[in-house]
Amino acid sequence: MKKVASMLLVFCLFSIGHAFAGYGKAIIPHMSANTATDSINLYWISNITEHDIKVTITFYDQDGNALTSGVSYTNFINSNADIAAGKTGLSTVDTSTWKYGYGVIEWENKGSDEDVVALVAHGFFDEKDGSSNPQGFYAISINAGMPF
């Protein structure tokens, strides 16, 4: 009986570990952009694994609506859906009217890969006074700088 219980416990622990592998999510706590004041947000997302990762970034405005314009992607592959192994992608939010809110970064393994963490990310906000003169800028911590 003890042997069966031990085997069952090992199986359950192994299964739980795999249930959470292969997917991750982090909140971007700040987004504020407006081309009229030259304010822009930049978010660097680095793939720290040895294989391509599917990445989805969704930004929400002050009313909880997903942004459908003003978001661009650099160094992403497969129609802005993946970040290649060991590479860093850049997402920029630059809207024509003032939008502020938050974002969500989600990642998922492709195929049979089972990473526990896959990405690290960092944000930066830059605001000018409308005449390209610096007015304010600051870092935006994502997941306290820890991999997710």
FIDO-288429 format. One record per residue: residue number from 1; residue in three letters; x, y, z of N, C-alpha, C in turn. Coordinates in nm, 4 decimals. Example, Ala and Ser with C-alpha at 12.3 -4.5 7.8 and 13.67 -1.06 7.14 Angstrom:
BEGIN
KENU, 1, ALA, 1.3190, -0.5690, 0.7800, 1.2300, -0.4500, 0.7800, 1.3200, -0.3300, 0.7800
KENU, 2, SER, 1.2850, -0.2250, 0.7080, 1.3670, -0.1060, 0.7140, 1.2900, 0.0030, 0.7870
This chain:
BEGIN
KENU, 1, MET, 0.0819, -0.1197, 0.0000, 0.0000, 0.0000, 0.0000, 0.0863, 0.1261, 0.0000
KENU, 2, LYS, 0.1946, 0.1254, 0.0819, 0.2832, 0.2408, 0.0871, 0.3495, 0.2638, -0.0482
KENU, 3, LYS, 0.3806, 0.1557, -0.1156, 0.4460, 0.1660, -0.2459, 0.3521, 0.2317, -0.3476
KENU, 4, VAL, 0.2260, 0.1923, -0.3470, 0.1273, 0.2498, -0.4388, 0.1064, 0.3981, -0.4067
KENU, 5, ALA, 0.0956, 0.4310, -0.2787, 0.0761, 0.5702, -0.2381, 0.1966, 0.6551, -0.2782
KENU, 6, SER, 0.3166, 0.6021, -0.2607, 0.4378, 0.6749, -0.2998, 0.4420, 0.6985, -0.4499
KENU, 7, MET, 0.4063, 0.5966, -0.5269, 0.4066, 0.6101, -0.6724, 0.3015, 0.7120, -0.7164
KENU, 8, LEU, 0.1859, 0.7085, -0.6523, 0.0794, 0.8029, -0.6847, 0.1224, 0.9463, -0.6524
KENU, 9, LEU, 0.1884, 0.9659, -0.5400, 0.2370, 1.0977, -0.5011, 0.3395, 1.1501, -0.6017
KENU, 10, VAL, 0.4333, 1.0662, -0.6415, 0.5341, 1.1057, -0.7404, 0.4671, 1.1415, -0.8726
KENU, 11, PHE, 0.3715, 1.0619, -0.9155, 0.3002, 1.0893, -1.0404, 0.2265, 1.2227, -1.0332
KENU, 12, CYS, 0.1587, 1.2489, -0.9217, 0.0839, 1.3744, -0.9063, 0.1773, 1.4952, -0.9085
KENU, 13, LEU, 0.2887, 1.4861, -0.8370, 0.3837, 1.5967, -0.8360, 0.4418, 1.6208, -0.9744
KENU, 14, PHE, 0.4732, 1.5142, -1.0454, 0.5262, 1.5259, -1.1814, 0.4221, 1.5883, -1.2736
KENU, 15, SER, 0.2983, 1.5474, -1.2609, 0.1907, 1.5997, -1.3460, 0.1647, 1.7470, -1.3198
KENU, 16, ILE, 0.1664, 1.7873, -1.1939, 0.1430, 1.9268, -1.1594, 0.2522, 2.0146, -1.2182
KENU, 17, GLY, 0.3765, 1.9709, -1.2102, 0.4872, 2.0476, -1.2664, 0.4700, 2.0702, -1.4144
KENU, 18, HIS, 0.4245, 1.9696, -1.4866, 0.4067, 1.9828, -1.6304, 0.2807, 2.0600, -1.6668
KENU, 19, ALA, 0.1852, 2.0645, -1.5780, 0.0619, 2.1380, -1.6077, 0.0888, 2.2874, -1.6207
KENU, 20, PHE, 0.1919, 2.3369, -1.5513, 0.2224, 2.4791, -1.5557, 0.3360, 2.5132, -1.6507
KENU, 21, ALA, 0.3969, 2.4143, -1.7118, 0.5070, 2.4391, -1.8042, 0.4537, 2.4767, -1.9415
KENU, 22, GLY, 0.5332, 2.5539, -2.0131, 0.5002, 2.5830, -2.1512, 0.4154, 2.7055, -2.1741
KENU, 23, TYR, 0.3904, 2.7850, -2.0700, 0.3056, 2.9025, -2.0846, 0.3418, 3.0029, -1.9751
KENU, 24, GLY, 0.3340, 3.1295, -2.0071, 0.3605, 3.2315, -1.9065, 0.2922, 3.3618, -1.9410
KENU, 25, LYS, 0.2856, 3.4493, -1.8417, 0.2131, 3.5749, -1.8589, 0.2706, 3.6783, -1.7629
KENU, 26, ALA, 0.2777, 3.8034, -1.8080, 0.3203, 3.9134, -1.7213, 0.2389, 4.0374, -1.7564
KENU, 27, ILE, 0.2199, 4.1218, -1.6576, 0.1454, 4.2460, -1.6752, 0.2431, 4.3607, -1.7016
KENU, 28, ILE, 0.2114, 4.4431, -1.7994, 0.2822, 4.5692, -1.8215, 0.2003, 4.6728, -1.7445
KENU, 29, PRO, 0.2522, 4.7241, -1.6327, 0.1692, 4.8066, -1.5454, 0.1412, 4.9484, -1.5949
KENU, 30, HIS, 0.2107, 4.9909, -1.6998, 0.1906, 5.1290, -1.7452, 0.2064, 5.1403, -1.8964
KENU, 31, MET, 0.1120, 5.2107, -1.9568, 0.1188, 5.2449, -2.0987, 0.0535, 5.3813, -2.1129
KENU, 32, SER, 0.1249, 5.4746, -2.1747, 0.0708, 5.6080, -2.2002, 0.1382, 5.6605, -2.3253
KENU, 33, ALA, 0.0602, 5.6944, -2.4261, 0.1190, 5.7384, -2.5520, 0.0310, 5.8421, -2.6193
KENU, 34, ASN, 0.0976, 5.9342, -2.6916, 0.0261, 6.0394, -2.7630, 0.1244, 6.1075, -2.8580
KENU, 35, THR, 0.1024, 6.0960, -2.9876, 0.1939, 6.1589, -3.0830, 0.1898, 6.3114, -3.0746
KENU, 36, ALA, 0.0805, 6.3696, -3.0267, 0.0701, 6.5158, -3.0159, 0.1733, 6.5720, -2.9190
KENU, 37, THR, 0.2084, 6.4958, -2.8156, 0.3100, 6.5406, -2.7197, 0.4396, 6.4627, -2.7356
KENU, 38, ASP, 0.4518, 6.3903, -2.8439, 0.5719, 6.3097, -2.8698, 0.5983, 6.2079, -2.7595
KENU, 39, SER, 0.4959, 6.1609, -2.6910, 0.5187, 6.0585, -2.5888, 0.5052, 5.9211, -2.6525
KENU, 40, ILE, 0.5916, 5.8307, -2.6096, 0.5973, 5.6981, -2.6693, 0.6392, 5.5971, -2.5630
KENU, 41, ASN, 0.5930, 5.4751, -2.5786, 0.6335, 5.3648, -2.4925, 0.7104, 5.2648, -2.5759
KENU, 42, LEU, 0.8185, 5.2130, -2.5200, 0.8991, 5.1097, -2.5839, 0.9070, 4.9916, -2.4883
KENU, 43, TYR, 0.8852, 4.8722, -2.5400, 0.8906, 4.7515, -2.4570, 0.9800, 4.6494, -2.5252
KENU, 44, TRP, 1.0877, 4.6106, -2.4565, 1.1790, 4.5092, -2.5079, 1.1428, 4.3763, -2.4440
KENU, 45, ILE, 1.1263, 4.2737, -2.5264, 1.0904, 4.1403, -2.4798, 1.1956, 4.0443, -2.5335
KENU, 46, SER, 1.2683, 3.9777, -2.4438, 1.3763, 3.8880, -2.4847, 1.3390, 3.7428, -2.4605
KENU, 47, ASN, 1.3623, 3.6604, -2.5618, 1.3412, 3.5161, -2.5531, 1.4693, 3.4551, -2.4974
KENU, 48, ILE, 1.4639, 3.4004, -2.3774, 1.5826, 3.3453, -2.3121, 1.5924, 3.1939, -2.3281
KENU, 49, THR, 1.5136, 3.1377, -2.4195, 1.5185, 2.9934, -2.4436, 1.6019, 2.9630, -2.5678
KENU, 50, GLU, 1.6147, 2.8347, -2.5972, 1.6913, 2.7897, -2.7132, 1.6029, 2.7597, -2.8335
KENU, 51, HIS, 1.4764, 2.8022, -2.8305, 1.3857, 2.7782, -2.9428, 1.2846, 2.8930, -2.9531
KENU, 52, ASP, 1.2200, 2.9032, -3.0677, 1.1224, 3.0103, -3.0910, 1.0050, 2.9983, -2.9940
KENU, 53, ILE, 0.9531, 3.1137, -2.9526, 0.8412, 3.1201, -2.8582, 0.7290, 3.2026, -2.9208
KENU, 54, LYS, 0.6069, 3.1539, -2.9074, 0.4894, 3.2299, -2.9520, 0.4610, 3.3375, -2.8471
KENU, 55, VAL, 0.4490, 3.4628, -2.8920, 0.4299, 3.5753, -2.8004, 0.3098, 3.6586, -2.8450
KENU, 56, THR, 0.2253, 3.6930, -2.7496, 0.1117, 3.7812, -2.7754, 0.1198, 3.8980, -2.6782
KENU, 57, ILE, 0.1132, 4.0190, -2.7316, 0.1135, 4.1391, -2.6477, -0.0156, 4.2149, -2.6763
KENU, 58, THR, -0.0916, 4.2402, -2.5714, -0.2168, 4.3135, -2.5863, -0.2125, 4.4349, -2.4946
KENU, 59, PHE, -0.2371, 4.5520, -2.5515, -0.2426, 4.6752, -2.4734, -0.3880, 4.7179, -2.4592
KENU, 60, TYR, -0.4230, 4.7649, -2.3392, -0.5593, 4.8093, -2.3098, -0.5570, 4.9574, -2.2731
KENU, 61, ASP, -0.6519, 5.0332, -2.3277, -0.6574, 5.1765, -2.2984, -0.7308, 5.2026, -2.1673
KENU, 62, GLN, -0.7502, 5.3297, -2.1373, -0.8120, 5.3720, -2.0115, -0.9541, 5.3207, -1.9933
KENU, 63, ASP, -1.0192, 5.2807, -2.1022, -1.1552, 5.2273, -2.0944, -1.1596, 5.0750, -2.1006
KENU, 64, GLY, -1.0424, 5.0107, -2.1001, -1.0369, 4.8648, -2.1044, -1.0465, 4.8059, -2.2437
KENU, 65, ASN, -1.0395, 4.8903, -2.3464, -1.0458, 4.8421, -2.4844, -0.9072, 4.8055, -2.5351
KENU, 66, ALA, -0.8967, 4.6938, -2.6056, -0.7690, 4.6540, -2.6650, -0.7323, 4.7519, -2.7760
KENU, 67, LEU, -0.6061, 4.7969, -2.7762, -0.5606, 4.8867, -2.8824, -0.5494, 4.8088, -3.0123
KENU, 68, THR, -0.6033, 4.8648, -3.1179, -0.5977, 4.7992, -3.2487, -0.5112, 4.8766, -3.3469
KENU, 69, SER, -0.4632, 4.9940, -3.3076, -0.3729, 5.0703, -3.3935, -0.2706, 5.1411, -3.3056
KENU, 70, GLY, -0.1603, 5.1825, -3.3679, -0.0563, 5.2527, -3.2948, 0.0444, 5.1624, -3.2277
KENU, 71, VAL, 0.0329, 5.0307, -3.2459, 0.1266, 4.9355, -3.1871, 0.2106, 4.8776, -3.3001
KENU, 72, SER, 0.3429, 4.8808, -3.2837, 0.4302, 4.8237, -3.3861, 0.5264, 4.7235, -3.3228
KENU, 73, TYR, 0.5802, 4.6353, -3.4061, 0.6685, 4.5283, -3.3606, 0.7950, 4.5274, -3.4449
KENU, 74, THR, 0.9094, 4.5121, -3.3803, 1.0379, 4.5028, -3.4480, 1.1075, 4.3758, -3.4007
KENU, 75, ASN, 1.1659, 4.3028, -3.4936, 1.2411, 4.1802, -3.4672, 1.1540, 4.0647, -3.4192
KENU, 76, PHE, 1.0253, 4.0696, -3.4481, 0.9369, 3.9556, -3.4281, 0.9342, 3.8791, -3.5602
KENU, 77, ILE, 0.8998, 3.7516, -3.5560, 0.8908, 3.6712, -3.6780, 0.7507, 3.6126, -3.6902
KENU, 78, ASN, 0.7200, 3.5520, -3.8043, 0.5898, 3.4883, -3.8291, 0.4739, 3.5849, -3.8058
KENU, 79, SER, 0.4738, 3.6948, -3.8797, 0.3660, 3.7952, -3.8718, 0.3492, 3.8505, -3.7307
KENU, 80, ASN, 0.4597, 3.8836, -3.6672, 0.4612, 3.9426, -3.5328, 0.4022, 3.8512, -3.4263
KENU, 81, ALA, 0.4169, 3.7208, -3.4443, 0.3609, 3.6261, -3.3483, 0.4674, 3.5533, -3.2669
KENU, 82, ASP, 0.5922, 3.5520, -3.3118, 0.6978, 3.4761, -3.2446, 0.8216, 3.5626, -3.2233
KENU, 83, ILE, 0.8990, 3.5253, -3.1203, 1.0331, 3.5801, -3.1023, 1.1283, 3.4620, -3.1129
KENU, 84, ALA, 1.2281, 3.4751, -3.1988, 1.3228, 3.3667, -3.2229, 1.4091, 3.3412, -3.0996
KENU, 85, ALA, 1.4639, 3.2212, -3.0928, 1.5485, 3.1795, -2.9816, 1.6617, 3.2792, -2.9584
KENU, 86, GLY, 1.6778, 3.3226, -2.8338, 1.7864, 3.4113, -2.7969, 1.7760, 3.5533, -2.8495
KENU, 87, LYS, 1.6672, 3.5893, -2.9117, 1.6517, 3.7219, -2.9724, 1.5664, 3.8131, -2.8841
KENU, 88, THR, 1.5732, 3.9425, -2.9133, 1.4938, 4.0424, -2.8434, 1.4035, 4.1136, -2.9427
KENU, 89, GLY, 1.2753, 4.1195, -2.9106, 1.1789, 4.1932, -2.9915, 1.1471, 4.3254, -2.9238
KENU, 90, LEU, 1.1014, 4.4208, -3.0029, 1.0643, 4.5524, -2.9518, 0.9213, 4.5824, -2.9931
KENU, 91, SER, 0.8397, 4.6201, -2.8960, 0.7035, 4.6633, -2.9249, 0.6928, 4.8103, -2.8858
KENU, 92, THR, 0.6383, 4.8901, -2.9758, 0.6261, 5.0338, -2.9546, 0.4789, 5.0728, -2.9569
KENU, 93, VAL, 0.4384, 5.1561, -2.8610, 0.3022, 5.2093, -2.8590, 0.3126, 5.3589, -2.8846
KENU, 94, ASP, 0.2510, 5.4029, -2.9931, 0.2585, 5.5424, -3.0355, 0.1245, 5.5777, -3.1001
KENU, 95, THR, 0.0296, 5.6241, -3.0216, -0.1065, 5.6485, -3.0703, -0.1272, 5.7947, -3.1089
KENU, 96, SER, -0.2209, 5.8190, -3.1986, -0.2464, 5.9552, -3.2467, -0.3253, 6.0394, -3.1461
KENU, 97, THR, -0.3984, 5.9752, -3.0575, -0.4667, 6.0461, -2.9487, -0.4193, 5.9863, -2.8172
KENU, 98, TRP, -0.4287, 6.0628, -2.7107, -0.3758, 6.0167, -2.5836, -0.4476, 5.8910, -2.5374
KENU, 99, LYS, -0.3695, 5.7873, -2.5153, -0.4185, 5.6607, -2.4610, -0.3307, 5.6240, -2.3426
KENU, 100, TYR, -0.3917, 5.5751, -2.2385, -0.3164, 5.5279, -2.1235, -0.3855, 5.4044, -2.0685
KENU, 101, GLY, -0.3085, 5.3181, -2.0057, -0.3640, 5.1947, -1.9524, -0.2541, 5.0970, -1.9164
KENU, 102, TYR, -0.2706, 4.9729, -1.9585, -0.1765, 4.8671, -1.9226, -0.1676, 4.7676, -2.0378
KENU, 103, GLY, -0.0821, 4.6691, -2.0200, -0.0687, 4.5661, -2.1223, -0.0483, 4.4291, -2.0605
KENU, 104, VAL, -0.0606, 4.3275, -2.1433, -0.0398, 4.1891, -2.1010, 0.0504, 4.1221, -2.2044
KENU, 105, ILE, 0.1582, 4.0602, -2.1565, 0.2458, 3.9804, -2.2423, 0.2189, 3.8346, -2.2084
KENU, 106, GLU, 0.1866, 3.7552, -2.3087, 0.1655, 3.6119, -2.2894, 0.2575, 3.5363, -2.3835
KENU, 107, TRP, 0.3103, 3.4249, -2.3376, 0.3933, 3.3420, -2.4235, 0.3478, 3.1970, -2.4134
KENU, 108, GLU, 0.3819, 3.1230, -2.5161, 0.3447, 2.9819, -2.5214, 0.4511, 2.9070, -2.6004
KENU, 109, ASN, 0.4875, 2.7891, -2.5494, 0.5803, 2.7036, -2.6234, 0.5174, 2.6563, -2.7525
KENU, 110, LYS, 0.6021, 2.6283, -2.8480, 0.5573, 2.5703, -2.9742, 0.5979, 2.4233, -2.9736
KENU, 111, GLY, 0.5140, 2.3393, -3.0264, 0.5470, 2.1967, -3.0315, 0.5511, 2.1340, -2.8942
KENU, 112, SER, 0.6509, 2.0500, -2.8714, 0.6582, 1.9741, -2.7461, 0.7510, 2.0372, -2.6432
KENU, 113, ASP, 0.8000, 2.1575, -2.6670, 0.8872, 2.2236, -2.5704, 0.8093, 2.2529, -2.4428
KENU, 114, GLU, 0.8787, 2.2446, -2.3286, 0.8115, 2.2655, -2.2002, 0.8946, 2.3551, -2.1097
KENU, 115, ASP, 0.9122, 2.4786, -2.1490, 0.9873, 2.5725, -2.0661, 0.9027, 2.6188, -1.9483
KENU, 116, VAL, 0.9678, 2.6422, -1.8370, 0.8993, 2.6964, -1.7202, 0.8956, 2.8487, -1.7304
KENU, 117, VAL, 1.0046, 2.9080, -1.7758, 1.0111, 3.0512, -1.8056, 1.0703, 3.0665, -1.9451
KENU, 118, ALA, 1.0364, 3.1750, -2.0143, 1.0863, 3.1924, -2.1508, 1.1260, 3.3359, -2.1832
KENU, 119, LEU, 1.0708, 3.4332, -2.1137, 1.0920, 3.5727, -2.1507, 1.1373, 3.6578, -2.0326
KENU, 120, VAL, 1.2082, 3.7643, -2.0638, 1.2297, 3.8763, -1.9721, 1.1889, 4.0008, -2.0499
KENU, 121, ALA, 1.1394, 4.1015, -1.9802, 1.0903, 4.2203, -2.0497, 1.1177, 4.3455, -1.9671
KENU, 122, HIS, 1.1263, 4.4565, -2.0387, 1.1524, 4.5857, -1.9760, 1.0864, 4.6939, -2.0600
KENU, 123, GLY, 1.0329, 4.7956, -1.9963, 0.9690, 4.9045, -2.0689, 1.0334, 5.0385, -2.0404
KENU, 124, PHE, 1.0065, 5.1334, -2.1293, 1.0600, 5.2684, -2.1159, 0.9568, 5.3671, -2.1694
KENU, 125, PHE, 0.9310, 5.4716, -2.0937, 0.8378, 5.5768, -2.1343, 0.9179, 5.7038, -2.1609
KENU, 126, ASP, 0.8915, 5.7679, -2.2737, 0.9615, 5.8909, -2.3112, 0.8573, 5.9944, -2.3528
KENU, 127, GLU, 0.8559, 6.1068, -2.2844, 0.7612, 6.2135, -2.3180, 0.8373, 6.3419, -2.3472
KENU, 128, LYS, 0.7974, 6.4059, -2.4551, 0.8561, 6.5336, -2.4922, 0.7461, 6.6396, -2.4817
KENU, 129, ASP, 0.7801, 6.7634, -2.5018, 0.6832, 6.8717, -2.4827, 0.6073, 6.9098, -2.6090
KENU, 130, GLY, 0.6152, 6.8316, -2.7139, 0.5495, 6.8631, -2.8399, 0.6438, 6.9295, -2.9378
KENU, 131, SER, 0.7613, 6.9698, -2.8888, 0.8637, 7.0316, -2.9740, 0.9926, 6.9513, -2.9696
KENU, 132, SER, 0.9821, 6.8248, -2.9376, 1.0961, 6.7327, -2.9278, 1.1911, 6.7648, -2.8133
KENU, 133, ASN, 1.1501, 6.8494, -2.7198, 1.2311, 6.8766, -2.6014, 1.1922, 6.7781, -2.4921
KENU, 134, PRO, 1.2910, 6.7123, -2.4301, 1.2585, 6.6145, -2.3257, 1.1789, 6.6778, -2.2119
KENU, 135, GLN, 1.0752, 6.6078, -2.1712, 0.9938, 6.6544, -2.0592, 0.9991, 6.5536, -1.9456
KENU, 136, GLY, 1.0020, 6.4267, -1.9783, 1.0105, 6.3239, -1.8759, 1.0306, 6.1874, -1.9373
KENU, 137, PHE, 1.0978, 6.1021, -1.8656, 1.1146, 5.9644, -1.9102, 1.1444, 5.8779, -1.7889
KENU, 138, TYR, 1.1045, 5.7528, -1.7971, 1.1288, 5.6614, -1.6865, 1.1169, 5.5175, -1.7331
KENU, 139, ALA, 1.1751, 5.4291, -1.6526, 1.1706, 5.2854, -1.6800, 1.0382, 5.2284, -1.6316
KENU, 140, ILE, 0.9946, 5.1219, -1.6980, 0.8728, 5.0514, -1.6595, 0.9123, 4.9075, -1.6285
KENU, 141, SER, 0.9074, 4.8717, -1.5021, 0.9438, 4.7363, -1.4607, 0.8334, 4.6378, -1.4987
KENU, 142, ILE, 0.8731, 4.5287, -1.5597, 0.7787, 4.4230, -1.5963, 0.8204, 4.2963, -1.5229
KENU, 143, ASN, 0.7327, 4.2438, -1.4401, 0.7579, 4.1253, -1.3587, 0.8830, 4.1428, -1.2713
KENU, 144, ALA, 0.9039, 4.2646, -1.2231, 1.0181, 4.2980, -1.1375, 1.1510, 4.2594, -1.2015
KENU, 145, GLY, 1.1551, 4.2564, -1.3346, 1.2776, 4.2216, -1.4058, 1.3090, 4.0732, -1.4080
KENU, 146, MET, 1.2216, 3.9931, -1.3515, 1.2447, 3.8485, -1.3436, 1.1882, 3.7778, -1.4665
KENU, 147, PRO, 1.2480, 3.6647, -1.5044, 1.1930, 3.5861, -1.6159, 1.0530, 3.5356, -1.5833
KENU, 148, PHE, 0.9735, 3.5204, -1.6869, 0.8388, 3.4657, -1.6693, 0.8075, 3.3733, -1.7838
